[in-house]
Amino acid sequence: MEKLKEWLIQKIPWYTEKIHSILMYLVMGVFTTLINIVAFWLLASFFEWDYRIANTIAWIVSVLFAYVTNKKYVFESYTPTWRDKLAEVSSFFGFRFITFLIDMAFMVLFIDVFMLNETWAKIWVNIIVLVLNYVFSKWLIFKIRKPN
């Protein structure tokens, strides 16, 4: 993946590290969002579980996927010590838990108050959460560290 990024930066004049990071976040964000929505849909619609339980399980699955892909492919985070790793993991899951609470609040609002279809509510909520997660990840969680 690193070789592809370097090749793109060399061959495309406007392609920069910043653009690459945003593009990779969007690509991995699409995959994370699809995992979240499909898991939610399967549990809520196909298995007919309560949407709150389905939302929680879909969140767990998608956040685990997001951590691995954001660390490795989006922000290329290097954590040399166990302390750095623990700080990164705890801040990632901590901030994702904050957006989970926002996610759940909007799900309840859209479904119970506005009577929106559960799957459509999940899609709209994911747009809000995607933006918040990028802000938290970019500026607070994955600080660029290069190996010495």
DSSP file with accessible surface (Angstrom, degrees, kcal/mol):
  #  RESIDUE AA STRUCTURE BP1 BP2  ACC     N-H-->O    O-->H-N    N-H-->O    O-->H-N    TCO  KAPPA ALPHA  PHI   PSI    X-CA   Y-CA   Z-CA
    1    1 A M     >        0   0  100      0, 0.0     4,-2.1     0, 0.0     5,-0.1   0.000 360.0 360.0 360.0 -36.2    0.0    0.0    0.0
    2    2 A E  H  >  +     0   0   85      1,-0.2     4,-2.5     2,-0.2     5,-0.2   0.892 360.0  51.8 -63.8 -39.8    2.9    2.3    0.7
    3    3 A K  H  > S+     0   0  181      1,-0.2     4,-2.4     2,-0.2    -1,-0.2   0.895 108.5  51.0 -65.5 -39.2    4.3    1.8   -2.7
    4    4 A L  H  > S+     0   0   89      2,-0.2     4,-2.7     1,-0.2    -1,-0.2   0.933 110.1  49.7 -62.7 -44.9    1.0    2.6   -4.3
    5    5 A K  H  X S+     0   0    1     -4,-2.1     4,-2.5     1,-0.2    -2,-0.2   0.942 112.1  47.4 -59.9 -48.1    0.8    5.9   -2.3
    6    6 A E  H  X S+     0   0   72     -4,-2.5     4,-2.2     1,-0.2    -1,-0.2   0.904 112.0  50.6 -60.7 -41.5    4.3    6.9   -3.3
    7    7 A W  H  X S+     0   0  136     -4,-2.4     4,-2.5     2,-0.2     5,-0.2   0.928 110.9  48.4 -62.0 -45.6    3.6    6.1   -7.0
    8    8 A L  H  X S+     0   0   30     -4,-2.7     4,-2.4     1,-0.2     7,-0.3   0.909 110.8  50.8 -62.2 -41.8    0.4    8.2   -6.9
    9    9 A I  H  < S+     0   0   46     -4,-2.5    -1,-0.2    -5,-0.2    -2,-0.2   0.896 114.5  44.3 -64.1 -38.6    2.2   11.1   -5.3
   10   10 A Q  H  < S+     0   0  147     -4,-2.2    -2,-0.2    -5,-0.2    -1,-0.2   0.874 120.2  39.0 -72.6 -37.5    4.9   11.0   -7.9
   11   11 A K  H  < S+     0   0  129     -4,-2.5    -2,-0.2    -5,-0.2    -3,-0.2   0.751 110.3  56.9 -89.0 -26.5    2.7   10.6  -10.9
   12   12 A I    ><  -     0   0   45     -4,-2.4     3,-1.4    -5,-0.2    -1,-0.2  -0.922  69.5-153.6-113.1 113.4   -0.3   12.8  -10.1
   13   13 A P  T 3  S+     0   0  129      0, 0.0    -1,-0.1     0, 0.0    -2,-0.0   0.825  94.0  42.3 -56.8 -37.6    0.8   16.5   -9.4
   14   14 A W  T 3  S+     0   0  169      2,-0.1     2,-0.6     5,-0.0     5,-0.1   0.544  88.7 104.6 -88.3  -6.4   -2.2   17.3   -7.2
   15   15 A Y    <   +     0   0   11     -3,-1.4     2,-0.2    -7,-0.3    -3,-0.1  -0.652  49.6 167.1 -82.3 116.5   -2.1   14.1   -5.2
   16   16 A T     >  -     0   0   60     -2,-0.6     4,-2.7     1,-0.1     5,-0.2  -0.697  52.8 -97.4-121.6 174.6   -0.6   14.7   -1.8
   17   17 A E  H  > S+     0   0   93     -2,-0.2     4,-2.5     1,-0.2     5,-0.2   0.897 125.0  51.9 -57.3 -42.0   -0.2   12.9    1.5
   18   18 A K  H  > S+     0   0  143      2,-0.2     4,-2.3     1,-0.2    -1,-0.2   0.926 110.6  46.1 -64.1 -44.9   -3.2   14.9    2.8
   19   19 A I  H  > S+     0   0   59      1,-0.2     4,-3.0     2,-0.2     5,-0.2   0.915 112.2  52.3 -64.0 -40.9   -5.4   13.9   -0.2
   20   20 A H  H  X S+     0   0    4     -4,-2.7     4,-3.0     1,-0.2     5,-0.2   0.928 109.1  49.6 -60.8 -44.9   -4.2   10.3    0.2
   21   21 A S  H  X S+     0   0   12     -4,-2.5     4,-2.3     2,-0.2    -1,-0.2   0.924 113.6  45.4 -60.6 -44.6   -5.2   10.2    3.8
   22   22 A I  H  X S+     0   0   65     -4,-2.3     4,-2.5     2,-0.2    -2,-0.2   0.931 114.0  49.1 -65.6 -44.0   -8.7   11.7    3.1
   23   23 A L  H  X S+     0   0   78     -4,-3.0     4,-2.7     1,-0.2    -2,-0.2   0.927 112.3  47.6 -61.8 -45.1   -9.2    9.3    0.2
   24   24 A M  H  X S+     0   0   16     -4,-3.0     4,-2.9    -5,-0.2     5,-0.3   0.890 110.6  52.7 -64.7 -37.6   -8.2    6.3    2.2
   25   25 A Y  H  X S+     0   0   11     -4,-2.3     4,-2.6    -5,-0.2    -1,-0.2   0.923 110.7  47.7 -63.2 -41.3  -10.4    7.4    5.1
   26   26 A L  H  X S+     0   0   87     -4,-2.5     4,-2.3     2,-0.2    -2,-0.2   0.932 113.7  46.8 -65.0 -44.2  -13.3    7.7    2.6
   27   27 A V  H  X S+     0   0   57     -4,-2.7     4,-2.0     2,-0.2    -2,-0.2   0.959 118.5  40.0 -62.7 -51.2  -12.6    4.2    1.1
   28   28 A M  H  X S+     0   0   18     -4,-2.9     4,-2.9     1,-0.2    -1,-0.2   0.858 113.2  56.8 -68.1 -31.4  -12.2    2.5    4.5
   29   29 A G  H  X S+     0   0    4     -4,-2.6     4,-2.8    -5,-0.3    -1,-0.2   0.879 104.8  51.6 -65.0 -38.0  -15.2    4.6    5.8
   30   30 A V  H  X S+     0   0   82     -4,-2.3     4,-2.8     2,-0.2    -2,-0.2   0.946 112.4  45.7 -62.4 -46.7  -17.4    3.2    3.1
   31   31 A F  H  X S+     0   0  103     -4,-2.0     4,-2.5     2,-0.2    -2,-0.2   0.931 114.6  47.8 -62.4 -44.3  -16.4   -0.4    4.0
   32   32 A T  H  X S+     0   0   18     -4,-2.9     4,-2.6     1,-0.2    -2,-0.2   0.924 113.1  48.4 -62.0 -43.3  -16.9    0.3    7.7
   33   33 A T  H  X S+     0   0   29     -4,-2.8     4,-3.1     2,-0.2     5,-0.3   0.909 110.8  50.5 -64.9 -42.4  -20.3    1.9    7.0
   34   34 A L  H  X S+     0   0   93     -4,-2.8     4,-3.0     2,-0.2     5,-0.3   0.922 110.9  48.9 -61.3 -43.9  -21.3   -1.0    4.8
   35   35 A I  H  X S+     0   0   52     -4,-2.5     4,-2.5    -5,-0.2     5,-0.3   0.937 113.7  47.7 -59.3 -45.0  -20.3   -3.4    7.5
   36   36 A N  H  X S+     0   0    5     -4,-2.6     4,-2.3    -5,-0.2    -2,-0.2   0.940 116.3  41.7 -62.4 -47.9  -22.3   -1.4   10.1
   37   37 A I  H  X S+     0   0   28     -4,-3.1     4,-3.2     2,-0.2     5,-0.2   0.923 116.6  47.2 -69.7 -43.8  -25.4   -1.1    7.9
   38   38 A V  H  X S+     0   0   75     -4,-3.0     4,-3.0    -5,-0.3     5,-0.2   0.935 113.7  47.8 -65.4 -44.2  -25.4   -4.7    6.7
   39   39 A A  H  X S+     0   0   21     -4,-2.5     4,-2.3    -5,-0.3     5,-0.2   0.935 114.7  47.3 -60.9 -43.9  -24.9   -6.1   10.2
   40   40 A F  H  X S+     0   0    0     -4,-2.3     4,-3.4    -5,-0.3     5,-0.4   0.945 112.9  48.1 -60.8 -49.2  -27.6   -3.8   11.5
   41   41 A W  H  X>S+     0   0  114     -4,-3.2     4,-2.6     1,-0.2     5,-1.6   0.922 111.2  50.5 -59.8 -45.5  -30.0   -4.8    8.7
   42   42 A L  I  <>S+     0   0   65     -4,-3.0     5,-2.6     3,-0.2     6,-0.3   0.931 118.0  38.7 -58.2 -46.2  -29.4   -8.5    9.2
   43   43 A L  I  <5S+     0   0   24     -4,-2.3     6,-3.1    -5,-0.2    -2,-0.2   0.914 125.1  35.9 -73.6 -42.6  -30.0   -8.3   12.9
   44   44 A A  I  <5S+     0   0    7     -4,-3.4    -3,-0.2     4,-0.2    -2,-0.2   0.914 132.1  22.1 -79.8 -43.7  -32.9   -5.8   12.9
   45   45 A S  I  <5S+     0   0   47     -4,-2.6    -3,-0.2    -5,-0.4    -2,-0.1   0.913 130.0  36.0 -93.0 -48.3  -34.7   -6.8    9.7
   46   46 A F  I   <S+     0   0  132     -5,-1.6    -3,-0.2     1,-0.2    -4,-0.1   0.952 133.0  26.6 -75.4 -48.7  -33.8  -10.4    8.9
   47   47 A F  S   <S-     0   0  119     -5,-2.6    -1,-0.2    -6,-0.2    -3,-0.1   0.520 100.7-133.4 -91.2  -7.4  -33.5  -11.7   12.5
   48   48 A E        +     0   0  164     -6,-0.3    -4,-0.2     1,-0.2     2,-0.2   0.825  44.5 162.1  59.1  39.0  -36.0   -9.1   13.8
   49   49 A W        -     0   0  115     -6,-3.1    -1,-0.2    -7,-0.1    -2,-0.0  -0.499  53.1 -82.1 -79.2 157.6  -34.0   -8.2   16.9
   50   50 A D     >  -     0   0   62     -2,-0.2     4,-2.6     1,-0.1     3,-0.5  -0.344  40.5-123.4 -57.1 138.2  -34.7   -4.9   18.6
   51   51 A Y  H  > S+     0   0    6      1,-0.2     4,-2.5     2,-0.2     5,-0.2   0.801 109.1  57.5 -61.3 -29.0  -33.0   -2.1   16.7
   52   52 A R  H  > S+     0   0  100      2,-0.2     4,-1.9     1,-0.2    -1,-0.2   0.919 110.6  42.5 -68.7 -40.2  -31.1   -0.9   19.8
   53   53 A I  H  > S+     0   0   91     -3,-0.5     4,-2.4     2,-0.2     5,-0.2   0.932 115.5  49.6 -69.4 -45.1  -29.5   -4.3   20.3
   54   54 A A  H  X S+     0   0    0     -4,-2.6     4,-2.5     1,-0.2     5,-0.2   0.905 110.7  51.0 -59.6 -41.1  -28.8   -4.6   16.5
   55   55 A N  H  X S+     0   0    0     -4,-2.5     4,-2.2    -5,-0.2    -1,-0.2   0.907 109.7  49.9 -63.8 -41.4  -27.3   -1.2   16.5
   56   56 A T  H  X S+     0   0   50     -4,-1.9     4,-2.2     2,-0.2    -2,-0.2   0.937 113.5  44.2 -65.4 -45.8  -25.0   -2.0   19.4
   57   57 A I  H  X S+     0   0   60     -4,-2.4     4,-2.3     2,-0.2     5,-0.2   0.920 113.0  51.4 -67.4 -41.9  -23.7   -5.3   17.8
   58   58 A A  H  X S+     0   0    0     -4,-2.5     4,-2.5    -5,-0.2     5,-0.2   0.900 109.4  52.4 -61.0 -37.7  -23.3   -3.6   14.4
   59   59 A W  H  X S+     0   0   38     -4,-2.2     4,-2.7    -5,-0.2     5,-0.3   0.933 108.1  49.8 -63.5 -46.9  -21.3   -0.9   16.2
   60   60 A I  H  X S+     0   0   79     -4,-2.2     4,-2.0     1,-0.2    -2,-0.2   0.944 113.4  45.6 -58.6 -49.1  -18.9   -3.4   17.8
   61   61 A V  H  X S+     0   0   69     -4,-2.3     4,-1.9     1,-0.2    -1,-0.2   0.935 116.3  44.6 -61.6 -46.8  -18.2   -5.2   14.6
   62   62 A S  H  X S+     0   0    5     -4,-2.5     4,-2.7    -5,-0.2    -1,-0.2   0.866 110.7  53.5 -71.1 -33.0  -17.7   -2.1   12.5
   63   63 A V  H  X S+     0   0    5     -4,-2.7     4,-2.5    -5,-0.2    -1,-0.2   0.901 107.2  51.5 -70.2 -37.7  -15.5   -0.3   15.2
   64   64 A L  H  X S+     0   0   98     -4,-2.0     4,-1.7    -5,-0.3    -2,-0.2   0.945 113.6  44.9 -61.5 -45.3  -13.2   -3.3   15.4
   65   65 A F  H  X S+     0   0   65     -4,-1.9     4,-2.4     1,-0.2     5,-0.3   0.928 112.7  52.2 -61.7 -44.7  -12.8   -3.3   11.6
   66   66 A A  H  X S+     0   0    0     -4,-2.7     4,-2.9     1,-0.2     5,-0.3   0.888 105.5  54.1 -62.9 -39.7  -12.4    0.5   11.6
   67   67 A Y  H  X S+     0   0   33     -4,-2.5     4,-2.4     2,-0.2     5,-0.3   0.959 111.3  44.2 -60.9 -49.8   -9.6    0.5   14.2
   68   68 A V  H  X S+     0   0   87     -4,-1.7     4,-2.3     1,-0.2     5,-0.3   0.945 118.8  42.0 -61.2 -48.1   -7.5   -2.0   12.2
   69   69 A T  H  X>S+     0   0    8     -4,-2.4     4,-2.3     1,-0.2     5,-1.4   0.889 115.2  49.2 -71.5 -37.3   -8.0   -0.2    8.8
   70   70 A N  I  <>S+     0   0    4     -4,-2.9     5,-2.8    -5,-0.3     6,-0.5   0.923 114.4  45.8 -66.4 -42.9   -7.6    3.3   10.2
   71   71 A K  I  <5S+     0   0   42     -4,-2.4     6,-1.8    -5,-0.3    -2,-0.2   0.945 124.9  30.3 -63.8 -47.5   -4.4    2.4   12.0
   72   72 A K  I  <5S+     0   0  128     -4,-2.3    -2,-0.2    -5,-0.3    -3,-0.2   0.922 133.8  18.5 -83.3 -47.2   -2.8    0.5    9.1
   73   73 A Y  I  <5S+     0   0   73     -4,-2.3    -3,-0.2    -5,-0.3    -2,-0.1   0.755 125.5  38.2-103.0 -29.0   -4.1    2.1    5.9
   74   74 A V  I   <S+     0   0    4     -5,-1.4    -3,-0.2    -4,-0.4    -4,-0.2   0.940 132.4  12.6 -90.9 -59.2   -5.5    5.5    6.7
   75   75 A F  S   <S-     0   0    5     -5,-2.8     3,-0.2    -6,-0.1    -4,-0.2   0.516  83.2-143.0-100.2  -6.3   -3.3    7.2    9.3
   76   76 A E        -     0   0   40     -6,-0.5    69,-0.3     1,-0.2     2,-0.2   0.882  30.0-165.6  44.9  50.4   -0.4    4.7    9.0
   77   77 A S        -     0   0   14     -6,-1.8     2,-0.5    -7,-0.3    -1,-0.2  -0.461  13.9-159.5 -75.3 132.0    0.1    5.1   12.8
   78   78 A Y        -     0   0   93     67,-0.4    65,-0.0    65,-0.3    -1,-0.0  -0.955   8.4-176.7-112.0 119.4    3.3    3.8   14.3
   79   79 A T        -     0   0    5     -2,-0.5     6,-0.1     1,-0.1    -2,-0.0  -0.891   1.3-176.7-118.8  99.3    3.1    3.1   18.0
   80   80 A P        +     0   0   63      0, 0.0     2,-0.3     0, 0.0    -1,-0.1   0.765  63.3  45.2 -72.0 -26.1    6.6    2.0   19.2
   81   81 A T  S  > S-     0   0   67      1,-0.1     4,-2.4     0, 0.0     5,-0.2  -0.788  81.0-118.5-119.3 162.0    5.8    1.3   22.9
   82   82 A W  H  > S+     0   0  213     -2,-0.3     4,-2.8     1,-0.2     5,-0.2   0.857 117.1  56.7 -63.0 -33.6    3.0   -0.5   24.7
   83   83 A R  H  > S+     0   0  208      2,-0.2     4,-2.4     1,-0.2    -1,-0.2   0.920 107.8  46.9 -63.8 -43.1    2.1    2.7   26.4
   84   84 A D  H  > S+     0   0   44      2,-0.2     4,-2.5     1,-0.2    -2,-0.2   0.911 113.1  49.5 -62.9 -43.4    1.6    4.4   23.0
   85   85 A K  H  X S+     0   0   69     -4,-2.4     4,-2.9     2,-0.2     5,-0.2   0.930 112.0  47.6 -61.3 -46.5   -0.5    1.4   21.8
   86   86 A L  H  X S+     0   0  120     -4,-2.8     4,-2.7     1,-0.2     5,-0.3   0.911 112.2  49.6 -62.9 -42.0   -2.6    1.5   24.9
   87   87 A A  H  X S+     0   0   52     -4,-2.4     4,-2.3    -5,-0.2     5,-0.2   0.924 113.9  45.9 -62.9 -43.2   -3.1    5.3   24.6
   88   88 A E  H  X S+     0   0    4     -4,-2.5     4,-2.7     2,-0.2    -2,-0.2   0.944 115.1  45.5 -65.9 -48.3   -4.1    5.0   20.9
   89   89 A V  H  X S+     0   0   49     -4,-2.9     4,-2.7     1,-0.2     5,-0.3   0.932 114.8  47.5 -61.3 -46.9   -6.5    2.1   21.4
   90   90 A S  H  X S+     0   0   69     -4,-2.7     4,-2.3    -5,-0.2    -1,-0.2   0.907 114.3  46.1 -66.6 -37.6   -8.2    3.6   24.5
   91   91 A S  H  X S+     0   0   30     -4,-2.3     4,-2.8    -5,-0.3     5,-0.3   0.917 112.7  51.3 -70.6 -38.0   -8.6    7.0   22.8
   92   92 A F  H  X S+     0   0    0     -4,-2.7     4,-2.4    -5,-0.2    -2,-0.2   0.972 116.9  38.0 -60.0 -53.9   -9.9    5.3   19.6
   93   93 A F  H  X S+     0   0   59     -4,-2.7     4,-2.1     2,-0.2    -1,-0.2   0.857 115.3  55.4 -69.8 -30.9  -12.5    3.3   21.4
   94   94 A G  H  X S+     0   0   36     -4,-2.3     4,-1.7    -5,-0.3    -1,-0.2   0.954 112.5  40.9 -63.7 -48.6  -13.3    6.1   23.8
   95   95 A F  H  X S+     0   0   53     -4,-2.8     4,-2.1     1,-0.2    -2,-0.2   0.878 114.0  53.4 -69.2 -35.3  -14.1    8.5   21.1
   96   96 A R  H  X S+     0   0    8     -4,-2.4     4,-2.1    -5,-0.3    -1,-0.2   0.865 105.6  54.7 -66.2 -33.4  -15.9    5.9   19.1
   97   97 A F  H  X S+     0   0   99     -4,-2.1     4,-2.2     2,-0.2    -1,-0.2   0.902 105.4  53.1 -66.2 -37.0  -18.0    5.2   22.2
   98   98 A I  H  X S+     0   0   76     -4,-1.7     4,-1.9     1,-0.2    -2,-0.2   0.942 111.4  45.1 -60.3 -46.1  -18.9    8.9   22.3
   99   99 A T  H  X S+     0   0    1     -4,-2.1     4,-3.0     1,-0.2    -1,-0.2   0.811 107.9  59.0 -71.3 -25.2  -20.1    8.7   18.7
  100  100 A F  H  X S+     0   0   21     -4,-2.1     4,-3.2     2,-0.2    -1,-0.2   0.920 105.4  49.1 -63.9 -42.8  -21.9    5.5   19.5
  101  101 A L  H  X S+     0   0   92     -4,-2.2     4,-2.4     2,-0.2    -2,-0.2   0.912 113.1  46.4 -63.1 -40.4  -24.0    7.4   22.1
  102  102 A I  H  X S+     0   0   51     -4,-1.9     4,-2.6     2,-0.2     5,-0.2   0.928 112.3  52.0 -63.8 -44.6  -24.7   10.1   19.5
  103  103 A D  H  X S+     0   0    2     -4,-3.0     4,-2.4     1,-0.2    -2,-0.2   0.945 111.7  45.4 -54.4 -51.5  -25.6    7.3   17.0
  104  104 A M  H  X S+     0   0   32     -4,-3.2     4,-2.6     1,-0.2     5,-0.2   0.904 110.9  53.1 -65.2 -39.4  -28.0    5.7   19.4
  105  105 A A  H  X S+     0   0   61     -4,-2.4     4,-2.5     1,-0.2    -1,-0.2   0.932 112.3  44.5 -62.2 -44.8  -29.6    9.0   20.4
  106  106 A F  H  X S+     0   0   70     -4,-2.6     4,-3.3     2,-0.2     5,-0.3   0.864 110.8  54.9 -68.0 -35.3  -30.2    9.8   16.7
  107  107 A M  H  X S+     0   0    0     -4,-2.4     4,-2.7    -5,-0.2     5,-0.4   0.944 110.8  44.8 -61.4 -47.2  -31.5    6.3   16.1
  108  108 A V  H  X>S+     0   0   51     -4,-2.6     4,-2.2     2,-0.2     5,-1.0   0.933 115.6  48.3 -62.1 -44.3  -34.1    6.6   18.9
  109  109 A L  I  X>S+     0   0   62     -4,-2.5     5,-2.3    -5,-0.2     4,-1.1   0.954 116.3  41.7 -60.7 -50.5  -35.0   10.1   17.7
  110  110 A F  I  <5S+     0   0   36     -4,-3.3     6,-3.1     3,-0.2    -2,-0.2   0.881 125.7  33.1 -67.1 -39.0  -35.4    9.1   14.0
  111  111 A I  I  <5S+     0   0   16     -4,-2.7     4,-0.4    -5,-0.3    -3,-0.2   0.942 128.0  31.3 -85.6 -51.4  -37.2    5.8   14.7
  112  112 A D  I  <5S+     0   0   73     -4,-2.2    -3,-0.2    -5,-0.4    -2,-0.1   0.831 132.6  27.8 -81.2 -31.7  -39.3    6.4   17.8
  113  113 A V  I  <<S+     0   0   93     -4,-1.1    -3,-0.2    -5,-1.0    -4,-0.1   0.898 132.9  29.5 -95.3 -51.2  -40.0   10.1   17.4
  114  114 A F  S   <S-     0   0  131     -5,-2.3    -3,-0.2    -6,-0.2    -4,-0.1   0.484  95.6-133.3 -91.4  -2.2  -40.0   10.7   13.6
  115  115 A M        +     0   0  150     -4,-0.4    -4,-0.2    -6,-0.3     2,-0.2   0.816  43.6 166.8  56.0  35.7  -41.1    7.1   12.8
  116  116 A L        -     0   0   64     -6,-3.1    -1,-0.2    -7,-0.1    -2,-0.1  -0.512  47.5 -91.0 -77.4 148.0  -38.4    6.7   10.1
  117  117 A N     >  -     0   0   91     -2,-0.2     4,-2.7     1,-0.1     5,-0.2  -0.329  37.2-122.8 -55.3 139.4  -37.7    3.2    8.7
  118  118 A E  H  > S+     0   0   59      1,-0.2     4,-2.2     2,-0.2     5,-0.1   0.887 109.0  46.7 -57.2 -45.5  -34.9    1.6   10.8
  119  119 A T  H  > S+     0   0   26      2,-0.2     4,-2.1     1,-0.2    -1,-0.2   0.919 113.6  47.9 -67.8 -41.2  -32.6    1.0    7.9
  120  120 A W  H  > S+     0   0  143      2,-0.2     4,-2.4     1,-0.2     5,-0.2   0.897 110.5  52.6 -65.7 -38.6  -33.0    4.5    6.5
  121  121 A A  H  X S+     0   0    0     -4,-2.7     4,-2.7     1,-0.2     5,-0.2   0.931 108.5  51.1 -59.7 -43.8  -32.4    5.9   10.0
  122  122 A K  H  X S+     0   0    0     -4,-2.2     4,-2.1    -5,-0.2    -2,-0.2   0.897 109.0  50.7 -62.2 -40.4  -29.2    3.9   10.2
  123  123 A I  H  X S+     0   0   52     -4,-2.1     4,-1.1     2,-0.2    -1,-0.2   0.945 113.1  44.6 -63.6 -47.7  -28.0    5.2    6.9
  124  124 A W  H  X S+     0   0  139     -4,-2.4     4,-1.3     1,-0.2     3,-0.4   0.910 112.7  51.3 -64.7 -41.2  -28.6    8.9    7.8
  125  125 A V  H  X S+     0   0    0     -4,-2.7     4,-2.5     1,-0.2     5,-0.2   0.884 103.2  60.1 -64.4 -36.6  -27.1    8.4   11.3
  126  126 A N  H  X S+     0   0   12     -4,-2.1     4,-2.5    -5,-0.2    -1,-0.2   0.839  99.8  56.3 -61.9 -31.8  -24.0    6.9    9.7
  127  127 A I  H  X S+     0   0   93     -4,-1.1     4,-1.6    -3,-0.4    -1,-0.2   0.947 109.9  44.8 -64.6 -45.7  -23.4   10.1    7.7
  128  128 A I  H  X S+     0   0   58     -4,-1.3     4,-1.9     1,-0.2    -2,-0.2   0.943 116.0  46.6 -61.2 -48.1  -23.3   12.2   10.9
  129  129 A V  H  X S+     0   0   10     -4,-2.5     4,-3.0     1,-0.2     5,-0.2   0.873 105.7  59.5 -67.1 -36.5  -21.1    9.6   12.7
  130  130 A L  H  X S+     0   0   50     -4,-2.5     4,-2.0    -5,-0.2    -1,-0.2   0.930 107.3  46.2 -59.0 -45.0  -18.7    9.3    9.8
  131  131 A V  H  X S+     0   0   90     -4,-1.6     4,-2.1     2,-0.2    -1,-0.2   0.945 114.2  47.5 -64.4 -46.8  -17.9   13.0    9.9
  132  132 A L  H  X S+     0   0   53     -4,-1.9     4,-2.5     1,-0.2     5,-0.2   0.917 110.6  52.0 -61.9 -42.2  -17.4   13.0   13.7
  133  133 A N  H  X S+     0   0   13     -4,-3.0     4,-2.7     1,-0.2     5,-0.2   0.879 107.8  52.1 -64.5 -36.4  -15.2    9.9   13.6
  134  134 A Y  H  X S+     0   0   39     -4,-2.0     4,-3.1    -5,-0.2     5,-0.3   0.949 109.8  48.5 -64.0 -46.6  -12.9   11.5   11.0
  135  135 A V  H  X S+     0   0   63     -4,-2.1     4,-2.1     1,-0.2     5,-0.4   0.949 115.2  44.3 -59.0 -48.7  -12.5   14.6   13.1
  136  136 A F  H  X>S+     0   0   37     -4,-2.5     4,-1.9     1,-0.2     5,-1.5   0.925 117.5  45.1 -62.5 -44.3  -11.7   12.6   16.2
  137  137 A S  I  <>S+     0   0    0     -4,-2.7     5,-2.0    -5,-0.2     4,-0.3   0.928 115.3  45.7 -67.4 -45.2   -9.4   10.2   14.4
  138  138 A K  I  <5S+     0   0   54     -4,-3.1    -2,-0.2    -5,-0.2    -1,-0.2   0.920 127.4  22.5 -66.7 -46.0   -7.5   12.8   12.4
  139  139 A W  I  <5S+     0   0  162     -4,-2.1    -1,-0.2    -5,-0.3    -2,-0.2   0.659 133.9  24.4-103.1 -15.9   -6.8   15.3   15.1
  140  140 A L  I  <5S+     0   0   77     -4,-1.9    -3,-0.2    -5,-0.4     3,-0.2   0.720 122.1  30.6-121.2 -29.3   -7.0   13.4   18.4
  141  141 A I  I   <S+     0   0    3     -5,-1.5     2,-1.3    -4,-0.3    -4,-0.2   0.913 110.5  44.8-101.3 -62.6   -6.3    9.7   18.0
  142  142 A F      < -     0   0    4     -5,-2.0     2,-0.4    -6,-0.2    -1,-0.2  -0.685  66.6-177.3 -94.1  89.4   -3.9    8.8   15.2
  143  143 A K        -     0   0  110     -2,-1.3     2,-0.4    -3,-0.2   -65,-0.3  -0.682  38.1-104.2 -84.3 137.3   -1.1   11.2   15.5
  144  144 A I        +     0   0  103     -2,-0.4     2,-0.4   -67,-0.1   -67,-0.1  -0.465  48.0 171.9 -67.3 117.5    1.5   10.7   12.7
  145  145 A R        -     0   0   69     -2,-0.4   -67,-0.4   -69,-0.3   -66,-0.0  -1.000  15.9-157.1-126.6 129.5    4.5    8.9   14.1
  146  146 A K        -     0   0  113     -2,-0.4   -69,-0.0   -69,-0.1   -70,-0.0  -0.846  28.1-104.9-105.4 143.0    7.3    7.7   11.9
  147  147 A P              0   0   83      0, 0.0    -1,-0.0     0, 0.0   -68,-0.0  -0.336 360.0 360.0 -63.1 146.3    9.6    4.9   12.9
  148  148 A N              0   0  205     -2,-0.0     0, 0.0     0, 0.0     0, 0.0  -0.333 360.0 360.0 -72.3 360.0   13.1    6.1   13.9
